[in-house]
Amino acid sequence: MPLLIWDYDGDLFCALTTETGTREGRTTHFELSEARMVPGGTPSVPASPAPGPTAVTVVVYAPEEEKPAEAYFDATRTLPFAVLQQFVALVASRLASTGS
């Protein structure tokens, strides 16, 4: 479950990737959201970023399913277009490397 976090114009954004199933039943979810800082709990553990509410979800099915990838947008979330471009490039790169 890789989590990629990046800064854009002083705001943190993250892309979370999760896979469910195996082989021909595999489904991959790519989620884009603003990152939220989560307290560390103790003074010796610093706060760390975590995904906030999801703005965009891309669902990719196993090639054997012969279904196109789907994108879902949350109508209540907004984000800079440049952040969406970076997310699309990340998803496209992952799909190219897996042959999906």
Summary of the structure (lengths in Angstrom):
residues: 100
radius of gyration: 15.1
end to end distance: 17.8
largest distance: 50.6
contacts: 243
relative contact order: 0.21
helix: 24%
strand: 46%
